[in-house]
Every structure is written in structure tokens, then in C-alpha cells.
């Protein structure tokens, strides 16, 4: 019995030790890790506070994730303009949606424009006042406070400041300029009476009217600037070209599907469109006029 048991064990060991030459194979275990989709950060400049921004733009990032294989896109918000710009200019972002001023500067940090938001007619600066403020003309703002989201917000700060400067005010001496951190905060400062006027641009104002109807009724758009190019979409220059093309194409065709139209309606925007660096080099003309008439801009020679 003991001899039979030893014989069985010997046969089993022999079977386990067979190799390919005997017609059987041993289990093979790869030392390589399975491929993992690469993550790409897609950051939106502070059009809204972070919570609101995620509500609006998360569906767009989900859309890209569903339609592009081999990549995972992660939406990133920033607490303020400075934080966003630091990440952009340090090349920490793969894709970004900056304003035209930030776009122009990003071209010098190895980014390229691949698309832009449409509806350029909406890219204007607007200046809000309370309906009961008694303010009728621009010079009525002398000696008063005016709020803006941030010093580098183009539509919501630079364009309104240029408008005020060229319509009777010395922006640097006649008024007190308050940079309050967000579009919503600039609007609320007007509603609360903390400032005589507040600057923003149409998209946040439309959202405020929709979400805070009663408060919005107490405000009015008193002045509006001429439009400029809308915000761009940029890609870092070391990204795979096929991936960049896919992102640009999906954005350009977003308005052609019902799902895409629903995503755009949240912004609200009619469409994205293809664009390139040349479109945004045209913004240099306004930046030059602004820096000469209002205040110097970082990195620009006067």
C-alpha cells in the first residue's frame, strides 16, 4: 500500500514537471501590469464657483470619456483666477478652457488652440447696478465702489474697465476697484448694496437670473461693452495628436446630437467650433489698448 502511494505521488510530480517539449505547458504568469487608460486633466477657468462649474461642465467631460477610448478625462476647477493661471502657465493641465487673455499668454507656454466657444456676440462685459441706485450716467460712479471677479478676467473685468475709462471715468482714481473672486460674488455685491456697480458677463448673469429670479429683478444691466472672441479650448503641445484631434472633433460636433445640445444648454452655449492660434493673436490689439489706457498687464511691454 505504501509503495502504491509513493508511486502515485511520483506520477503526479512528474506530470507537474512536464514542459513544452513533452506536449504540455506549465501555468505562465506575466510580470507586466495590464494597460491602464491615461488620465488627462481638463480644467475650466473660474467662469463660476467650483460647485457650479462642476454642475455645468461635468456632463461634457463624461461625454468625452464615453467617446474616446484609451484616455480618462478629469475635470478640474480652481478656487480663483490666480490658481488656474498658475497651473496653466506651469503646464500642469493637459486641456483647458481659458479666457482669451489667458489663451494669449498660454501660447507662450506650449499650448495650442484647438477649438473655441461659439456665440462671440455673448462675449461682452456688462455692468450691473441696483434699479433703486439712482445712477444714470457713468460719472455718477465717481467716489463709489465697483466689483469685478478678478483682475485677469477679460470680459468681466478688463473690458468693463476699458469701457469706463473711455466713457468719462479715471478707473484708477475716480472709483475703488474691488476684485471679489467670482462672477457670482461680483453680482451679489451689487444686490447687497456693498458696491454701486458690479461687472460680469452675460453667461453668469443669465444663470443668476434663472436661479435667483427675485434678486435679479432688483438689478439691471446699465452698460455693455462691444464683444470680443469667446473663450478657447487649448491642448498642451506634448499630447498625442490623434487624441487632440478627437477632442476637437467631438467639441465641434457636440451641437449635432440631442445629448450634445443638452450639454451645451447648461452653459448656455449654442456650439463649440474649431479654432487655431491665429484667431487669438488678434486679441493682442485689445490688450495693447487696455494696458496703455487703464493699467499695465503682467508680461507686456508698455
C-alpha positions as CSV (number, residue, x, y, z in Angstrom):
1,X,0.0,0.0,0.0
2,X,2.8,2.3,0.9
3,X,4.6,1.5,-2.4
4,X,1.4,2.3,-4.3
5,X,1.0,5.7,-2.6
6,X,4.7,6.6,-3.4
7,X,4.1,5.6,-7.0
8,X,1.1,7.9,-7.3
9,X,2.9,10.8,-5.8
10,X,5.8,10.2,-8.1
11,X,3.5,10.2,-11.1
12,X,1.8,13.4,-10.1
13,X,5.1,15.2,-9.6
14,X,6.3,14.0,-12.9
15,X,3.1,15.3,-14.6
16,X,3.5,18.7,-12.9
17,X,7.1,18.9,-14.1
18,X,6.4,18.3,-17.8
19,X,7.4,21.1,-20.1
20,X,6.6,22.2,-23.6
21,X,8.8,19.6,-25.1
22,X,6.6,16.9,-23.7
23,X,3.5,18.5,-25.2
24,X,2.1,20.1,-22.0
25,X,2.7,23.6,-20.5
26,X,3.1,24.9,-17.0
27,X,1.0,27.9,-16.0
28,X,2.6,31.2,-17.1
29,X,2.3,34.4,-15.1
30,X,3.1,37.8,-16.7
31,X,5.2,40.3,-14.8
32,X,3.7,43.1,-16.8
33,X,0.9,45.2,-15.4
34,X,-2.3,45.5,-17.6
35,X,-2.5,48.7,-19.6
36,X,-4.4,51.5,-17.8
37,X,-6.1,54.4,-19.5
38,X,-4.0,57.5,-19.2
39,X,-5.6,60.4,-17.2
40,X,-5.8,63.9,-18.7
41,X,-6.7,66.9,-16.6
42,X,-9.2,69.2,-18.3
43,X,-9.5,72.5,-16.4
44,X,-12.1,75.2,-16.8
45,X,-11.1,78.8,-15.8
46,X,-13.3,80.2,-13.0
47,X,-16.4,81.0,-15.0
48,X,-18.3,80.1,-11.9
49,X,-17.6,79.0,-8.3
50,X,-16.3,75.4,-8.2
51,X,-19.6,73.8,-7.3
52,X,-21.5,75.5,-10.0
53,X,-18.7,74.8,-12.5
54,X,-18.8,71.1,-11.9
55,X,-22.6,71.1,-12.3
56,X,-22.3,72.7,-15.7
57,X,-19.2,71.0,-17.2
58,X,-19.1,67.5,-15.7
59,X,-21.5,66.2,-18.4
60,X,-19.1,67.5,-21.1
61,X,-16.2,65.6,-19.5
62,X,-18.4,62.5,-19.1
63,X,-19.2,62.8,-22.8
64,X,-15.5,62.8,-23.8
65,X,-14.9,59.8,-21.6
66,X,-17.6,57.8,-23.2
67,X,-16.5,58.6,-26.8
68,X,-12.7,58.4,-26.5
69,X,-11.0,55.1,-25.6
70,X,-7.6,54.8,-24.0
71,X,-8.0,58.0,-22.1
72,X,-9.7,59.2,-18.9
73,X,-10.5,62.9,-18.7
74,X,-10.7,64.5,-15.2
75,X,-12.5,67.8,-14.7
76,X,-10.6,70.3,-12.5
77,X,-11.9,73.6,-11.1
78,X,-9.8,76.2,-9.4
79,X,-10.6,78.3,-6.4
80,X,-9.7,81.6,-8.2
81,X,-8.2,83.0,-11.4
82,X,-4.7,83.1,-10.0
83,X,-4.7,79.4,-9.1
84,X,-6.0,78.4,-12.5
85,X,-3.4,80.6,-14.3
86,X,-0.5,79.2,-12.2
87,X,-1.5,75.6,-13.2
88,X,-1.9,76.6,-16.8
89,X,1.4,78.5,-17.1
90,X,3.3,75.7,-15.3
91,X,1.9,73.3,-17.9
92,X,0.1,71.1,-15.3
93,X,-3.0,70.9,-17.4
94,X,-3.4,68.7,-20.4
95,X,-6.5,70.5,-21.7
96,X,-8.0,73.8,-20.6
97,X,-10.7,76.3,-21.3
98,X,-9.1,79.7,-20.6
99,X,-10.4,83.2,-21.4
100,X,-8.9,85.0,-24.4
101,X,-6.3,86.8,-22.3
102,X,-5.2,83.6,-20.6
103,X,-5.2,81.9,-24.0
104,X,-2.9,84.6,-25.5
105,X,-0.5,84.0,-22.6
106,X,-0.8,80.2,-22.8
107,X,0.5,80.3,-26.4
108,X,3.9,81.2,-24.9
109,X,3.8,78.2,-22.6
110,X,3.5,75.5,-25.1
111,X,-0.3,75.3,-25.6
112,X,-2.2,75.5,-28.9
113,X,-5.8,76.4,-29.6
114,X,-7.9,73.5,-30.9
115,X,-11.4,74.9,-30.5
116,X,-13.4,77.7,-29.0
117,X,-16.8,78.5,-27.6
118,X,-19.1,79.9,-30.2
119,X,-21.6,82.8,-29.7
120,X,-18.9,85.5,-29.8
121,X,-21.7,88.1,-29.6
122,X,-22.2,87.0,-26.0
123,X,-18.6,87.7,-25.0
124,X,-19.2,91.1,-23.8
125,X,-18.7,92.9,-20.4
126,X,-21.7,94.1,-18.6
127,X,-22.0,96.5,-15.7
128,X,-24.9,95.9,-13.3
129,X,-26.5,98.4,-10.8
130,X,-29.4,98.2,-8.5
131,X,-32.6,99.6,-10.0
132,X,-33.1,101.9,-7.0
133,X,-29.5,103.2,-7.0
134,X,-30.3,106.5,-8.8
135,X,-27.2,106.0,-11.0
136,X,-28.0,107.4,-14.5
137,X,-24.6,108.1,-16.1
138,X,-21.1,106.7,-15.8
139,X,-19.8,109.7,-13.9
140,X,-22.3,109.0,-11.2
141,X,-19.9,106.3,-10.1
142,X,-17.3,108.7,-9.0
143,X,-16.2,108.1,-5.4
144,X,-18.0,104.8,-5.3
145,X,-17.0,101.1,-5.3
146,X,-17.2,98.8,-8.3
147,X,-16.8,95.0,-8.1
148,X,-15.1,92.6,-10.5
149,X,-14.4,88.8,-10.4
150,X,-10.6,89.1,-10.9
151,X,-8.0,91.4,-12.4
152,X,-7.3,89.0,-15.2
153,X,-11.0,88.3,-16.2
154,X,-11.2,89.6,-19.7
155,X,-15.0,90.0,-20.4
156,X,-16.0,90.6,-16.8
157,X,-13.1,93.0,-15.7
158,X,-10.8,94.3,-18.4
159,X,-13.5,95.1,-21.0
160,X,-15.7,96.9,-18.4
161,X,-12.8,98.8,-17.0
162,X,-11.7,99.9,-20.5
163,X,-15.4,100.9,-21.2
164,X,-15.5,103.0,-18.1
165,X,-12.1,104.5,-18.8
166,X,-13.1,105.6,-22.3
167,X,-16.5,106.9,-21.2
168,X,-15.7,109.5,-18.7
169,X,-14.1,107.8,-15.6
170,X,-10.5,107.6,-14.5
171,X,-10.7,103.9,-13.3
172,X,-7.6,104.2,-11.2
173,X,-8.6,107.3,-9.3
174,X,-12.3,108.0,-9.6
175,X,-13.6,104.7,-8.2
176,X,-12.5,101.9,-5.9
177,X,-12.0,98.7,-7.7
178,X,-12.8,95.5,-5.7
179,X,-11.7,92.1,-7.1
180,X,-14.1,89.8,-5.3
181,X,-13.1,86.3,-6.6
182,X,-16.0,85.1,-8.7
183,X,-18.7,86.1,-11.1
184,X,-21.5,85.3,-8.6
185,X,-19.8,87.3,-5.9
186,X,-19.5,90.4,-8.2
187,X,-23.2,90.2,-8.9
188,X,-24.2,89.6,-5.2
189,X,-22.1,92.6,-4.1
190,X,-24.4,94.8,-6.2
191,X,-27.6,93.1,-4.9
192,X,-26.4,93.6,-1.3
193,X,-25.5,97.2,-1.9
194,X,-21.9,96.7,-1.0
195,X,-20.9,98.3,-4.3
196,X,-22.5,100.8,-6.5
197,X,-21.9,98.7,-9.6
198,X,-20.6,95.3,-10.5
199,X,-19.1,93.8,-13.6
200,X,-19.6,90.4,-15.1
201,X,-20.5,88.9,-18.5
202,X,-23.8,87.6,-19.9
203,X,-23.4,83.8,-19.1
204,X,-23.2,84.2,-15.3
205,X,-25.8,86.9,-15.4
206,X,-28.2,84.6,-17.3
207,X,-27.6,81.8,-14.8
208,X,-28.2,84.2,-11.9
209,X,-31.4,85.4,-13.4
210,X,-32.5,81.8,-13.7
211,X,-31.5,80.7,-10.2
212,X,-32.3,83.9,-8.2
213,X,-35.2,85.4,-10.0
214,X,-36.4,87.7,-7.2
215,X,-32.9,89.1,-6.5
216,X,-32.2,89.6,-10.2
217,X,-35.4,91.7,-10.6
218,X,-33.8,94.3,-8.3
219,X,-30.8,94.6,-10.7
220,X,-30.3,95.9,-14.2
221,X,-27.7,95.9,-16.9
222,X,-26.8,99.5,-17.2
223,X,-23.9,99.3,-19.7
224,X,-22.5,96.7,-22.1
225,X,-19.2,96.6,-24.0
226,X,-18.5,95.6,-27.6
227,X,-17.9,91.9,-28.0
228,X,-14.5,90.1,-28.5
229,X,-13.6,86.4,-29.2
230,X,-15.1,83.9,-26.8
231,X,-13.2,81.5,-24.6
232,X,-10.9,79.0,-26.2
233,X,-10.0,75.3,-25.7
234,X,-6.3,74.7,-25.6
235,X,-4.2,71.5,-25.6
236,X,-0.6,71.1,-24.3
237,X,1.9,70.5,-27.2
238,X,3.2,67.2,-25.9
239,X,-0.1,65.3,-26.1
240,X,-0.8,62.6,-28.7
241,X,-2.0,64.3,-31.9
242,X,-4.8,61.7,-32.5
243,X,-6.2,62.4,-29.0
244,X,-6.1,66.1,-29.6
245,X,-8.0,65.7,-32.9
246,X,-10.6,63.5,-31.3
247,X,-11.3,66.1,-28.6
248,X,-11.5,68.9,-31.1
249,X,-13.8,66.9,-33.3
250,X,-16.2,65.9,-30.5
251,X,-16.4,69.5,-29.4
252,X,-17.1,70.8,-32.9
253,X,-19.9,68.3,-33.5
254,X,-21.4,68.5,-30.0
255,X,-24.3,70.6,-31.2
256,X,-25.4,68.0,-33.8
257,X,-26.7,65.5,-31.3
258,X,-29.6,65.7,-28.8
259,X,-27.2,64.7,-25.9
260,X,-24.8,67.4,-27.0
261,X,-27.4,70.1,-27.3
262,X,-28.5,69.3,-23.7
263,X,-24.9,69.6,-22.5
264,X,-24.5,73.0,-24.3
265,X,-27.8,74.2,-22.9
266,X,-26.4,74.0,-19.4
267,X,-23.6,76.5,-20.2
268,X,-25.7,78.1,-22.0
269,X,-24.0,78.0,-25.4
270,X,-25.1,77.1,-29.0
271,X,-21.9,75.3,-30.0
272,X,-18.2,74.9,-29.9
273,X,-16.2,75.4,-33.1
274,X,-12.7,74.6,-34.4
275,X,-10.1,77.3,-34.0
276,X,-6.4,77.9,-34.0
277,X,-3.7,80.1,-32.5
278,X,-4.1,82.8,-35.2
279,X,-7.6,83.6,-34.0
280,X,-6.3,84.5,-30.6
281,X,-3.3,86.5,-31.6
282,X,-5.9,89.1,-32.7
283,X,-6.7,89.7,-29.0
284,X,-3.3,91.4,-28.7
285,X,-4.8,94.6,-30.2
286,X,-7.3,95.0,-27.3
287,X,-4.7,94.0,-24.7
288,X,-2.3,96.7,-26.0
289,X,-5.0,99.4,-25.9
290,X,-6.1,98.3,-22.4
291,X,-2.6,98.3,-21.0
292,X,-2.0,101.8,-22.3
293,X,-5.3,103.3,-21.3
294,X,-6.1,101.5,-18.0
295,X,-3.3,99.6,-16.3
296,X,-0.2,97.6,-17.3
297,X,-0.6,93.8,-17.7
298,X,2.0,91.3,-16.4
299,X,4.5,90.4,-19.1
300,X,3.6,93.1,-21.5
301,X,5.9,96.0,-22.5
302,X,4.2,99.3,-22.5
